[in-house]
Amino acid sequence: MQKIKVGVIGCGMVANSYLNTLQKFAHVEFGACADLMQERAEQVAAEYGFQRACSVDELLAGDDSDLVLNLTIPAVHCEVNLAILESGKHVYSEKPLGIKLEEAQQVLAKAKEKGLRVGCAPDTFLAGAQQQCRQLVESGAIGRPVAAFGAVSGHGPDAYHANPHFFYEEGAGPMLDQGVYVITALLPLFGRVKTVSARAQIGVTDRTVLTEQRFGEKIEIKTPTHLVCALECEEGGMANLMISWEIWASKLPNMEIYGTEGTMRLPHWNNYQSDFDLFTKEEGGGDWQNIETDRPYVGGSYRGLGMADMAAAIIADRPHRASGERANHVLDIMEGLVRSAREDKPIEMTTPYDRPELFAENVQEGEIDHLL
Ligand SMILES: NC(=O)c1ccc[n+]([C@@H]2O[C@H](COP(=O)([O-])OP(=O)(O)OC[C@H]3O[C@@H](n4cnc5c(N)ncnc54)[C@H](O)[C@@H]3O)[C@@H](O)[C@H]2O)c1
């Protein structure tokens, strides 16, 4: 079997989730890994069997990585993505592709110039239950989708992340860090977004780090932490989203979609949940049904599935699903929402979006279609 050699730049907290997923795929092998903190790269190399741990420059100069996973912090995603492409390797980036649309577009332009591919998280829309929801919607299970509701209702990473500062920088915040999942889940169901509007604020202004290493350090907040958003889609649907890190507890649904014939309560947008709820209108009422998917990639963390698909797509010479163009449209929407609140006006989207192909129904855990 042809294999794709994967390199990693950035061996922090999220690296384990990716590598646990990627090691399930026979068409992926681990080449080199690098981090500004050499000991982190060495630890990851030892744990996952990389051929070597090295500096970023050494990784880029080497020929033991065809496709490089960028797991650095958002502020440097663009420069690292550009350096990977410049070195002649494909890139799969953690979200966002850049902290500004302008940056993401530079990355896409560089890939085009070099004839290389760009992929980008989130890949949660590839999870089995999300795939099944889309197939049901496309087969008319709720009629024509009319509206959607989505919520991020948390209190931020202050209490669980060792280094929460970057989450409050431009290019992060609840919108770019978590709203990104809600919008990613929405697009395959509702299609391209045309116009966005939002209001935003910062509620709690005196946050401190609550985890051990940097306990008590003050966090500077440079991005809105509560956004109320309206999205209008080209195909006619509308969504209202509440994206917030000002909420200690909530019983709101994470995401629901409303159609002319029913309602779907979607799986959680970020955790590869295996079940969802479907309400179908019937004469005299209707009923809720809980559906447990029998498709793979649910019930755990499968971060990296989009990259496994990209590696398979390189081998099979077909488009990959978690594409940079898709991430670019998501970023356009997120940036538009933050800008709409700041400038007090609706913002028109400028980027294209095409729905990626659904996974084949017969795909099993550890497989990607087109390689079957
Ligand atoms: N932690 C999570 O639960 C989580 C979940 C989903 C997505 N993400 C995303 O993953 C990315 C990384 O998050 P994390 O939680 O692993 O952060 P982290 O701070 O734990 O790790 C980031 C790593 O990148 C390294 N790094 C930074 N700049 C670099 C550079 N220029 N070259 C080489 N290495 C560099 C750092 O030394 C660090 O080891 C972020 O974009 C984040 O939004 C994180």
PDBQT file of the ligand as one rigid body, heavy atoms in Angstrom, charges set to zero:
ROOT
HETATM    1  N1  LIG A 401      -5.931  21.812  23.320  1.00  0.00    +0.000 N 
HETATM    2  C1  LIG A 401      -7.062  21.504  22.749  1.00  0.00    +0.000 C 
HETATM    3  O1  LIG A 401      -7.945  20.873  23.362  1.00  0.00    +0.000 OA
HETATM    4  C2  LIG A 401      -7.313  21.883  21.323  1.00  0.00    +0.000 A 
HETATM    5  C3  LIG A 401      -8.433  21.338  20.702  1.00  0.00    +0.000 A 
HETATM    6  C4  LIG A 401      -8.675  21.621  19.369  1.00  0.00    +0.000 A 
HETATM    7  C5  LIG A 401      -7.829  22.462  18.691  1.00  0.00    +0.000 A 
HETATM    8  N2  LIG A 401      -6.739  23.010  19.306  1.00  0.00    +0.000 N 
HETATM    9  C6  LIG A 401      -5.882  23.890  18.513  1.00  0.00    +0.000 C 
HETATM   10  O2  LIG A 401      -4.607  23.273  18.347  1.00  0.00    +0.000 OA
HETATM   11  C7  LIG A 401      -3.573  24.263  18.278  1.00  0.00    +0.000 C 
HETATM   12  C8  LIG A 401      -2.532  23.967  19.335  1.00  0.00    +0.000 C 
HETATM   13  O3  LIG A 401      -3.190  23.952  20.578  1.00  0.00    +0.000 OA
HETATM   14  P1  LIG A 401      -2.566  23.216  21.840  1.00  0.00    +0.000 P 
HETATM   15  O4  LIG A 401      -3.659  23.158  22.838  1.00  0.00    +0.000 OA
HETATM   16  O5  LIG A 401      -1.860  21.976  21.449  1.00  0.00    +0.000 OA
HETATM   17  O6  LIG A 401      -1.514  24.354  22.292  1.00  0.00    +0.000 OA
HETATM   18  P2  LIG A 401      -0.158  24.143  23.124  1.00  0.00    +0.000 P 
HETATM   19  O7  LIG A 401       0.223  25.490  23.618  1.00  0.00    +0.000 OA
HETATM   20  O8  LIG A 401      -0.354  23.032  24.114  1.00  0.00    +0.000 OA
HETATM   21  O9  LIG A 401       0.871  23.624  22.004  1.00  0.00    +0.000 OA
HETATM   22  C9  LIG A 401       1.327  24.394  20.951  1.00  0.00    +0.000 C 
HETATM   23  C10 LIG A 401       2.752  23.948  20.667  1.00  0.00    +0.000 C 
HETATM   24  O10 LIG A 401       3.242  24.635  19.511  1.00  0.00    +0.000 OA
HETATM   25  C11 LIG A 401       4.590  24.995  19.739  1.00  0.00    +0.000 C 
HETATM   26  N3  LIG A 401       4.897  26.130  18.866  1.00  0.00    +0.000 N 
HETATM   27  C12 LIG A 401       4.395  27.384  18.924  1.00  0.00    +0.000 A 
HETATM   28  N4  LIG A 401       4.882  28.129  17.920  1.00  0.00    +0.000 NA
HETATM   29  C13 LIG A 401       5.711  27.318  17.203  1.00  0.00    +0.000 A 
HETATM   30  C14 LIG A 401       6.531  27.512  16.064  1.00  0.00    +0.000 A 
HETATM   31  N5  LIG A 401       6.580  28.687  15.424  1.00  0.00    +0.000 N 
HETATM   32  N6  LIG A 401       7.238  26.464  15.606  1.00  0.00    +0.000 NA
HETATM   33  C15 LIG A 401       7.207  25.263  16.234  1.00  0.00    +0.000 A 
HETATM   34  N7  LIG A 401       6.443  25.023  17.330  1.00  0.00    +0.000 NA
HETATM   35  C16 LIG A 401       5.722  26.039  17.817  1.00  0.00    +0.000 A 
HETATM   36  C17 LIG A 401       4.639  25.324  21.221  1.00  0.00    +0.000 C 
HETATM   37  O11 LIG A 401       5.973  25.258  21.703  1.00  0.00    +0.000 OA
HETATM   38  C18 LIG A 401       3.724  24.264  21.791  1.00  0.00    +0.000 C 
HETATM   39  O12 LIG A 401       4.420  23.092  22.162  1.00  0.00    +0.000 OA
HETATM   40  C19 LIG A 401      -4.280  25.613  18.431  1.00  0.00    +0.000 C 
HETATM   41  O13 LIG A 401      -4.570  26.123  17.157  1.00  0.00    +0.000 OA
HETATM   42  C20 LIG A 401      -5.589  25.236  19.141  1.00  0.00    +0.000 C 
HETATM   43  O14 LIG A 401      -6.620  26.155  18.853  1.00  0.00    +0.000 OA
HETATM   44  C21 LIG A 401      -6.456  22.719  20.601  1.00  0.00    +0.000 A 
ENDROOT
TORSDOF 0
